[in-house]
Amino acid sequence: MTDDGNPDDATLLAQLETSPDAWGRLLNAADAFAASPHAEHDVSWSRPEPGGAGSVSLPYPLYGERVELARRALAEVRAVTPAYHWTRHRAPTVPADGSPLSPADAVRLATALVRGERFGDGTIAAALERGAFQAALASLATWYRARPPA
């Protein structure tokens, strides 16, 4: 483990939840995105609304049910972790050659995306567009399915 907020791979994977129910929800989410990486109702944007004194609210993303289920599943299996200081480290990117993310990099990416949404509306929407959100789900699902039974 490193003390710079970027734990080694083994440490990140060791802290993942072991509950089969939580993983079942993540596997279902990953399968839904594998079957259809981009669905019409995954993201829509609010309309700007006039406010007082001539102000106008900015649009913000409204995520569809499967995105919200996937986001919650990532948190439930602890793939969104305070151990990885996502603001101090550059999040992993999905390899351009189509190869999968390592499971630990999927944890790092999931943390950066889910936590990043709180600070920048549309972080998850942009990740969905480029396939990064789906790649993190797929990597974790593949890793979990390949593990020996407990």
PAVEXKOL-210324 format. One record per atom (N, C-alpha, C): atom name; z, x, y. Coordinates in Angstrom, 3 decimals. Example, Ala and Ser with C-alpha at 12.3 -4.5 7.8 and 13.67 -1.06 7.14 Angstrom:
% residues 2
<"N", <7.800, 13.190, -5.690>>
<"CA", <7.800, 12.300, -4.500>>
<"C", <7.800, 13.200, -3.300>>
<"N", <7.080, 12.850, -2.250>>
<"CA", <7.140, 13.670, -1.060>>
<"C", <7.870, 12.900, 0.030>>
***
This chain:
% residues 150
<"N", <0.000, 0.851, -1.186>>
<"CA", <0.000, 0.000, 0.000>>
<"C", <0.000, 0.891, 1.242>>
<"N", <-0.732, 0.464, 2.236>>
<"CA", <-0.732, 1.195, 3.498>>
<"C", <0.154, 0.451, 4.478>>
<"N", <0.629, 1.151, 5.488>>
<"CA", <1.500, 0.501, 6.462>>
<"C", <0.766, 0.194, 7.769>>
<"N", <-0.549, 0.269, 7.748>>
<"CA", <-1.321, 0.003, 8.956>>
<"C", <-1.837, -1.437, 9.028>>
<"N", <-1.314, -2.303, 8.170>>
<"CA", <-1.752, -3.695, 8.179>>
<"C", <-3.006, -3.943, 7.381>>
<"N", <-3.413, -2.976, 6.588>>
<"CA", <-4.568, -3.151, 5.714>>
<"C", <-4.165, -2.689, 4.309>>
<"N", <-3.438, -3.567, 3.580>>
<"CA", <-2.962, -3.187, 2.259>>
<"C", <-4.110, -2.805, 1.329>>
<"N", <-3.779, -1.970, 0.339>>
<"CA", <-4.799, -1.596, -0.636>>
<"C", <-5.163, -2.820, -1.484>>
<"N", <-6.252, -2.691, -2.209>>
<"CA", <-6.783, -3.822, -2.976>>
<"C", <-5.762, -4.384, -3.957>>
<"N", <-5.092, -3.510, -4.692>>
<"CA", <-4.131, -3.967, -5.702>>
<"C", <-3.009, -4.785, -5.070>>
<"N", <-2.537, -4.372, -3.924>>
<"CA", <-1.461, -5.093, -3.236>>
<"C", <-1.932, -6.474, -2.797>>
<"N", <-3.135, -6.567, -2.255>>
<"CA", <-3.653, -7.872, -1.826>>
<"C", <-3.821, -8.815, -3.010>>
<"N", <-4.301, -8.304, -4.116>>
<"CA", <-4.523, -9.169, -5.276>>
<"C", <-3.211, -9.553, -5.953>>
<"N", <-2.238, -8.666, -5.936>>
<"CA", <-0.945, -8.952, -6.565>>
<"C", <-0.193, -10.072, -5.854>>
<"N", <-0.461, -10.276, -4.567>>
<"CA", <0.266, -11.310, -3.829>>
<"C", <-0.388, -12.690, -3.926>>
<"N", <-1.500, -12.792, -4.637>>
<"CA", <-2.150, -14.094, -4.778>>
<"C", <-1.310, -15.023, -5.653>>
<"N", <-1.363, -16.276, -5.351>>
<"CA", <-0.640, -17.325, -6.074>>
<"C", <-1.123, -17.373, -7.520>>
<"N", <-0.238, -17.730, -8.419>>
<"CA", <-0.611, -17.819, -9.834>>
<"C", <-0.745, -19.256, -10.317>>
<"N", <-0.467, -20.226, -9.473>>
<"CA", <-0.507, -21.633, -9.867>>
<"C", <-1.917, -22.061, -10.293>>
<"N", <-2.053, -22.507, -11.551>>
<"CA", <-3.364, -22.995, -11.990>>
<"C", <-3.856, -24.189, -11.161>>
<"N", <-2.938, -25.017, -10.674>>
<"CA", <-3.351, -26.165, -9.856>>
<"C", <-3.993, -25.709, -8.548>>
<"N", <-3.352, -24.739, -7.882>>
<"CA", <-3.915, -24.225, -6.631>>
<"C", <-5.266, -23.579, -6.889>>
<"N", <-5.355, -22.803, -7.945>>
<"CA", <-6.635, -22.162, -8.264>>
<"C", <-7.685, -23.188, -8.663>>
<"N", <-7.261, -24.257, -9.312>>
<"CA", <-8.211, -25.320, -9.665>>
<"C", <-8.863, -25.905, -8.423>>
<"N", <-8.072, -26.088, -7.376>>
<"CA", <-8.635, -26.606, -6.120>>
<"C", <-9.603, -25.595, -5.501>>
<"N", <-9.265, -24.316, -5.566>>
<"CA", <-10.178, -23.308, -5.033>>
<"C", <-11.457, -23.246, -5.868>>
<"N", <-11.333, -23.313, -7.187>>
<"CA", <-12.522, -23.288, -8.046>>
<"C", <-13.422, -24.483, -7.770>>
<"N", <-12.826, -25.656, -7.586>>
<"CA", <-13.625, -26.839, -7.247>>
<"C", <-14.366, -26.649, -5.931>>
<"N", <-13.670, -26.086, -4.946>>
<"CA", <-14.305, -25.836, -3.645>>
<"C", <-15.439, -24.828, -3.789>>
<"N", <-15.198, -23.750, -4.523>>
<"CA", <-16.229, -22.732, -4.717>>
<"C", <-17.438, -23.318, -5.436>>
<"N", <-17.189, -24.150, -6.443>>
<"CA", <-18.302, -24.776, -7.179>>
<"C", <-19.106, -25.705, -6.281>>
<"N", <-18.420, -26.437, -5.406>>
<"CA", <-19.126, -27.348, -4.494>>
<"C", <-20.043, -26.564, -3.561>>
<"N", <-19.573, -25.435, -3.052>>
<"CA", <-20.407, -24.628, -2.165>>
<"C", <-21.501, -23.895, -2.931>>
<"N", <-21.248, -23.537, -4.178>>
<"CA", <-22.289, -22.885, -4.985>>
<"C", <-23.427, -23.862, -5.262>>
<"N", <-23.087, -25.125, -5.500>>
<"CA", <-24.096, -26.138, -5.776>>
<"C", <-24.916, -26.481, -4.544>>
<"N", <-24.272, -26.427, -3.380>>
<"CA", <-24.938, -26.765, -2.125>>
<"C", <-24.296, -25.945, -1.010>>
<"N", <-24.836, -24.747, -0.741>>
<"CA", <-24.200, -23.859, 0.244>>
<"C", <-24.081, -24.454, 1.640>>
<"N", <-25.012, -25.307, 2.007>>
<"CA", <-25.009, -25.901, 3.347>>
<"C", <-25.195, -27.407, 3.203>>
<"N", <-24.206, -28.167, 3.630>>
<"CA", <-24.287, -29.620, 3.589>>
<"C", <-24.273, -30.157, 5.014>>
<"N", <-24.917, -31.265, 5.177>>
<"CA", <-25.078, -31.863, 6.508>>
<"C", <-23.746, -32.124, 7.209>>
<"N", <-22.746, -32.517, 6.468>>
<"CA", <-21.484, -32.923, 7.090>>
<"C", <-20.419, -31.825, 7.075>>
<"N", <-20.805, -30.587, 6.822>>
<"CA", <-19.821, -29.504, 6.817>>
<"C", <-19.256, -29.244, 8.212>>
<"N", <-20.127, -29.295, 9.217>>
<"CA", <-19.688, -29.020, 10.588>>
<"C", <-20.444, -29.921, 11.551>>
<"N", <-19.702, -30.536, 12.433>>
<"CA", <-20.306, -31.204, 13.586>>
<"C", <-19.488, -30.741, 14.790>>
<"N", <-20.000, -31.001, 15.944>>
<"CA", <-19.309, -30.548, 17.158>>
<"C", <-18.932, -31.746, 18.012>>
<"N", <-17.751, -31.685, 18.598>>
<"CA", <-17.318, -32.746, 19.500>>
<"C", <-18.223, -32.753, 20.726>>
<"N", <-18.201, -33.847, 21.410>>
<"CA", <-18.973, -33.951, 22.657>>
<"C", <-18.083, -33.556, 23.826>>
<"N", <-18.653, -32.888, 24.798>>
<"CA", <-17.859, -32.594, 26.001>>
<"C", <-17.394, -33.908, 26.633>>
<"N", <-16.152, -33.932, 27.040>>
<"CA", <-15.573, -35.126, 27.657>>
<"C", <-15.126, -34.787, 29.069>>
<"N", <-15.454, -35.673, 30.022>>
<"CA", <-14.975, -35.420, 31.389>>
<"C", <-13.464, -35.581, 31.460>>
<"N", <-12.846, -34.726, 32.241>>
<"CA", <-11.399, -34.782, 32.451>>
<"C", <-11.116, -35.026, 33.916>>
<"N", <-9.889, -34.834, 34.267>>
<"CA", <-9.493, -35.032, 35.659>>
<"C", <-9.992, -33.913, 36.557>>
<"N", <-10.121, -34.190, 37.816>>
<"CA", <-10.509, -33.225, 38.851>>
<"C", <-11.837, -32.550, 38.548>>
<"N", <-12.744, -33.284, 37.917>>
<"CA", <-14.080, -32.755, 37.669>>
<"C", <-14.178, -31.794, 36.498>>
<"N", <-13.119, -31.658, 35.721>>
<"CA", <-13.174, -30.755, 34.569>>
<"C", <-13.894, -31.427, 33.398>>
<"N", <-14.357, -30.616, 32.483>>
<"CA", <-15.033, -31.108, 31.286>>
<"C", <-14.484, -30.315, 30.100>>
<"N", <-14.106, -31.029, 29.030>>
<"CA", <-13.613, -30.332, 27.842>>
<"C", <-14.785, -29.649, 27.138>>
<"N", <-14.503, -28.544, 26.535>>
<"CA", <-15.522, -27.824, 25.786>>
<"C", <-15.656, -28.420, 24.397>>
<"N", <-16.856, -28.368, 23.809>>
<"CA", <-17.005, -28.864, 22.446>>
<"C", <-16.237, -27.969, 21.470>>
<"N", <-15.789, -28.551, 20.386>>
<"CA", <-15.095, -27.815, 19.338>>
<"C", <-15.594, -28.332, 17.991>>
<"N", <-15.476, -27.506, 16.956>>
<"CA", <-16.012, -27.917, 15.656>>
<"C", <-15.137, -28.961, 14.981>>
<"N", <-15.804, -29.862, 14.305>>
<"CA", <-15.152, -30.854, 13.457>>
<"C", <-15.643, -30.552, 12.045>>
<"N", <-14.742, -30.082, 11.212>>
<"CA", <-15.135, -29.667, 9.865>>
<"C", <-15.063, -30.831, 8.891>>
<"N", <-16.050, -30.870, 8.017>>
<"CA", <-16.113, -31.901, 6.996>>
<"C", <-15.064, -31.698, 5.913>>
<"N", <-14.959, -32.685, 5.049>>
<"CA", <-13.916, -32.700, 4.025>>
<"C", <-13.966, -31.495, 3.099>>
<"N", <-15.146, -31.094, 2.660>>
<"CA", <-15.168, -29.987, 1.704>>
<"C", <-14.807, -28.663, 2.363>>
<"N", <-15.108, -28.498, 3.637>>
<"CA", <-14.692, -27.287, 4.344>>
<"C", <-13.170, -27.277, 4.480>>
<"N", <-12.596, -28.407, 4.845>>
<"CA", <-11.140, -28.496, 4.979>>
<"C", <-10.450, -28.286, 3.639>>
<"N", <-11.001, -28.839, 2.565>>
<"CA", <-10.423, -28.628, 1.231>>
<"C", <-10.483, -27.154, 0.849>>
<"N", <-11.589, -26.507, 1.137>>
<"CA", <-11.734, -25.079, 0.829>>
<"C", <-10.774, -24.246, 1.665>>
<"N", <-10.655, -24.566, 2.931>>
<"CA", <-9.739, -23.838, 3.808>>
<"C", <-8.303, -23.955, 3.305>>
<"N", <-7.909, -25.165, 2.933>>
<"CA", <-6.554, -25.355, 2.402>>
<"C", <-6.366, -24.638, 1.073>>
<"N", <-7.387, -24.649, 0.232>>
<"CA", <-7.292, -23.971, -1.067>>
<"C", <-7.136, -22.462, -0.880>>
<"N", <-7.851, -21.890, 0.066>>
<"CA", <-7.698, -20.456, 0.342>>
<"C", <-6.263, -20.138, 0.753>>
<"N", <-5.685, -20.994, 1.572>>
<"CA", <-4.299, -20.784, 1.996>>
<"C", <-3.338, -20.970, 0.821>>
<"N", <-3.582, -21.976, -0.014>>
<"CA", <-2.693, -22.256, -1.146>>
<"C", <-2.623, -21.102, -2.143>>
<"N", <-3.750, -20.443, -2.381>>
<"CA", <-3.727, -19.324, -3.341>>
<"C", <-3.312, -18.027, -2.665>>
<"N", <-2.962, -18.121, -1.408>>
<"CA", <-2.509, -16.992, -0.580>>
<"C", <-3.626, -15.975, -0.314>>
<"N", <-4.851, -16.461, -0.265>>
<"CA", <-5.960, -15.598, 0.130>>
<"C", <-6.021, -15.471, 1.646>>
<"N", <-5.200, -16.215, 2.347>>
<"CA", <-5.008, -16.072, 3.786>>
<"C", <-3.601, -15.503, 3.917>>
<"N", <-3.526, -14.241, 4.247>>
<"CA", <-2.259, -13.532, 4.144>>
<"C", <-1.858, -12.818, 5.428>>
<"N", <-0.569, -12.863, 5.755>>
<"CA", <-0.104, -12.088, 6.907>>
<"C", <-0.073, -10.581, 6.615>>
<"N", <-0.228, -10.197, 5.360>>
<"CA", <-0.202, -8.771, 5.011>>
<"C", <-1.403, -8.029, 5.601>>
<"N", <-2.514, -8.740, 5.761>>
<"CA", <-3.719, -8.128, 6.329>>
<"C", <-3.771, -8.467, 7.811>>
<"N", <-3.659, -7.455, 8.648>>
<"CA", <-3.685, -7.650, 10.106>>
<"C", <-5.135, -7.700, 10.576>>
<"N", <-5.697, -8.876, 10.510>>
<"CA", <-7.116, -9.087, 10.757>>
<"C", <-7.533, -8.740, 12.186>>
<"N", <-6.618, -8.757, 13.127>>
<"CA", <-6.990, -8.412, 14.503>>
<"C", <-7.054, -6.907, 14.712>>
<"N", <-6.441, -6.141, 13.828>>
<"CA", <-6.433, -4.683, 13.957>>
<"C", <-7.521, -4.006, 13.120>>
<"N", <-8.149, -4.756, 12.235>>
<"CA", <-9.142, -4.185, 11.334>>
<"C", <-10.403, -5.045, 11.333>>
<"N", <-11.510, -4.392, 11.215>>
<"CA", <-12.773, -5.121, 11.142>>
<"C", <-12.874, -5.820, 9.788>>
<"N", <-13.160, -7.100, 9.815>>
<"CA", <-13.278, -7.864, 8.569>>
<"C", <-14.480, -7.370, 7.770>>
<"N", <-14.379, -7.412, 6.455>>
<"CA", <-15.525, -7.025, 5.630>>
<"C", <-16.706, -7.961, 5.888>>
<"N", <-17.878, -7.453, 5.651>>
<"CA", <-19.078, -8.277, 5.771>>
<"C", <-19.681, -8.471, 4.384>>
<"N", <-20.440, -9.531, 4.254>>
<"CA", <-21.125, -9.802, 2.995>>
<"C", <-22.256, -8.793, 2.862>>
<"N", <-22.335, -8.108, 1.727>>
<"CA", <-23.404, -7.120, 1.556>>
<"C", <-24.790, -7.742, 1.737>>
<"N", <-25.642, -7.059, 2.462>>
<"CA", <-26.983, -7.564, 2.745>>
<"C", <-27.832, -7.678, 1.481>>
<"N", <-27.508, -6.884, 0.467>>
<"CA", <-28.307, -6.908, -0.759>>
<"C", <-27.941, -8.067, -1.682>>
<"N", <-26.997, -8.901, -1.256>>
<"CA", <-26.624, -10.064, -2.052>>
<"C", <-25.557, -9.784, -3.091>>
<"N", <-25.107, -8.544, -3.179>>
<"CA", <-24.043, -8.258, -4.141>>
<"C", <-22.752, -8.914, -3.666>>
<"N", <-21.874, -9.243, -4.609>>
<"CA", <-20.659, -9.971, -4.225>>
<"C", <-19.643, -9.091, -3.505>>
<"N", <-18.806, -9.747, -2.751>>
<"CA", <-17.653, -9.078, -2.147>>
<"C", <-16.669, -8.731, -3.254>>
<"N", <-15.906, -7.674, -3.067>>
<"CA", <-14.805, -7.427, -3.995>>
<"C", <-13.768, -8.521, -3.750>>
<"N", <-12.941, -8.843, -4.739>>
<"CA", <-11.927, -9.883, -4.521>>
<"C", <-10.982, -9.547, -3.362>>
<"N", <-10.593, -8.291, -3.228>>
<"CA", <-9.693, -7.913, -2.127>>
<"C", <-10.397, -8.066, -0.785>>
<"N", <-11.673, -7.717, -0.716>>
<"CA", <-12.415, -7.933, 0.525>>
<"C", <-12.579, -9.423, 0.810>>
<"N", <-12.655, -10.238, -0.238>>
<"CA", <-12.709, -11.688, -0.038>>
<"C", <-11.413, -12.182, 0.593>>
<"N", <-10.278, -11.610, 0.194>>
<"CA", <-8.992, -11.963, 0.807>>
<"C", <-8.996, -11.539, 2.273>>
<"N", <-9.453, -10.334, 2.529>>
<"CA", <-9.507, -9.858, 3.927>>
<"C", <-10.403, -10.770, 4.772>>
<"N", <-11.568, -11.099, 4.245>>
<"CA", <-12.504, -11.946, 4.983>>
<"C", <-11.941, -13.353, 5.168>>
<"N", <-11.375, -13.937, 4.121>>
<"CA", <-10.796, -15.282, 4.232>>
<"C", <-9.700, -15.305, 5.285>>
<"N", <-8.878, -14.262, 5.302>>
<"CA", <-7.806, -14.186, 6.305>>
<"C", <-8.394, -14.149, 7.711>>
<"N", <-9.381, -13.299, 7.905>>
<"CA", <-9.989, -13.174, 9.236>>
<"C", <-10.658, -14.480, 9.672>>
<"N", <-11.316, -15.171, 8.756>>
<"CA", <-12.021, -16.402, 9.125>>
<"C", <-11.062, -17.549, 9.421>>
<"N", <-10.129, -17.778, 8.508>>
<"CA", <-9.224, -18.918, 8.676>>
<"C", <-8.292, -18.697, 9.862>>
<"N", <-7.745, -17.509, 9.978>>
<"CA", <-6.863, -17.240, 11.120>>
<"C", <-7.668, -17.134, 12.416>>
<"N", <-8.855, -16.587, 12.325>>
<"CA", <-9.699, -16.442, 13.498>>
<"C", <-10.095, -17.765, 14.114>>
<"N", <-10.197, -18.799, 13.299>>
<"CA", <-10.558, -20.130, 13.806>>
<"C", <-9.524, -20.626, 14.807>>
<"N", <-8.282, -20.228, 14.640>>
<"CA", <-7.224, -20.665, 15.553>>
<"C", <-7.407, -20.063, 16.945>>
<"N", <-8.112, -18.953, 17.020>>
<"CA", <-8.273, -18.247, 18.290>>
<"C", <-9.677, -18.381, 18.866>>
<"N", <-10.619, -18.780, 18.049>>
<"CA", <-11.990, -18.931, 18.497>>
<"C", <-12.664, -20.072, 17.766>>
<"N", <-12.756, -21.217, 18.433>>
<"CA", <-13.399, -22.377, 17.816>>
<"C", <-14.782, -22.007, 17.308>>
<"N", <-15.040, -22.343, 16.065>>
<"CA", <-16.359, -22.114, 15.493>>
<"C", <-16.456, -20.860, 14.632>>
<"N", <-15.344, -20.150, 14.446>>
<"CA", <-15.373, -18.957, 13.597>>
<"C", <-15.822, -19.317, 12.188>>
<"N", <-15.246, -20.380, 11.637>>
<"CA", <-15.632, -20.807, 10.287>>
<"C", <-17.058, -21.348, 10.299>>
<"N", <-17.433, -22.074, 11.339>>
<"CA", <-18.801, -22.604, 11.421>>
<"C", <-19.827, -21.480, 11.366>>
<"N", <-19.591, -20.410, 12.108>>
<"CA", <-20.514, -19.272, 12.097>>
<"C", <-20.537, -18.612, 10.726>>
<"N", <-19.371, -18.518, 10.077>>
<"CA", <-19.298, -17.921, 8.742>>
<"C", <-20.036, -18.783, 7.718>>
<"N", <-19.965, -20.090, 7.868>>
<"CA", <-20.713, -20.988, 6.980>>
<"C", <-22.209, -20.780, 7.156>>
<"N", <-22.624, -20.638, 8.391>>
<"CA", <-24.042, -20.458, 8.697>>
<"C", <-24.614, -19.198, 8.066>>
<"N", <-23.838, -18.128, 8.098>>
<"CA", <-24.339, -16.868, 7.539>>
<"C", <-23.952, -16.657, 6.079>>
<"N", <-23.190, -17.595, 5.491>>
<"CA", <-22.840, -17.525, 4.069>>
<"C", <-21.587, -16.728, 3.761>>
<"N", <-20.858, -16.285, 4.768>>
<"CA", <-19.667, -15.469, 4.537>>
<"C", <-18.516, -16.287, 3.947>>
<"N", <-18.323, -17.502, 4.430>>
<"CA", <-17.263, -18.361, 3.907>>
<"C", <-17.512, -18.648, 2.434>>
<"N", <-18.755, -18.990, 2.105>>
<"CA", <-19.125, -19.281, 0.730>>
<"C", <-18.954, -18.039, -0.155>>
<"N", <-19.288, -16.859, 0.376>>
<"CA", <-19.176, -15.616, -0.388>>
<"C", <-17.719, -15.301, -0.719>>
<"N", <-16.814, -15.540, 0.219>>
<"CA", <-15.392, -15.303, -0.044>>
<"C", <-14.896, -16.233, -1.145>>
<"N", <-15.269, -17.498, -1.069>>
<"CA", <-14.878, -18.447, -2.121>>
<"C", <-15.443, -18.029, -3.474>>
<"N", <-16.721, -17.670, -3.509>>
<"CA", <-17.375, -17.294, -4.765>>
<"C", <-16.725, -16.063, -5.384>>
<"N", <-16.419, -15.082, -4.566>>
<"CA", <-15.807, -13.857, -5.079>>
<"C", <-14.449, -14.142, -5.707>>
<"N", <-13.633, -14.913, -5.018>>
<"CA", <-12.302, -15.222, -5.552>>
<"C", <-12.393, -16.073, -6.814>>
<"N", <-13.320, -17.017, -6.851>>
<"CA", <-13.491, -17.846, -8.043>>
<"C", <-13.938, -16.994, -9.233>>
<"N", <-14.877, -16.102, -9.002>>
<"CA", <-15.353, -15.226, -10.078>>
<"C", <-14.220, -14.340, -10.588>>
<"N", <-13.450, -13.766, -9.668>>
<"CA", <-12.319, -12.924, -10.053>>
<"C", <-11.303, -13.703, -10.879>>
<"N", <-10.951, -14.899, -10.439>>
<"CA", <-9.949, -15.691, -11.151>>
<"C", <-10.438, -16.076, -12.548>>
<"N", <-11.689, -16.464, -12.644>>
<"CA", <-12.228, -16.882, -13.960>>
<"C", <-12.316, -15.712, -14.933>>
<"N", <-12.479, -14.505, -14.425>>
<"CA", <-12.611, -13.316, -15.280>>
<"C", <-11.264, -12.746, -15.711>>
<"N", <-10.185, -13.197, -15.089>>
<"CA", <-8.858, -12.667, -15.440>>
<"C", <-8.474, -13.076, -16.849>>
<"N", <-7.739, -12.202, -17.538>>
<"CA", <-7.251, -12.607, -18.856>>
<"C", <-6.230, -13.737, -18.727>>
<"N", <-6.172, -14.624, -19.685>>
<"CA", <-5.193, -15.727, -19.593>>
<"C", <-3.776, -15.184, -19.522>>
<"N", <-2.941, -15.911, -18.795>>
<"CA", <-1.542, -15.478, -18.618>>
<"C", <-0.719, -15.717, -19.862>>
***
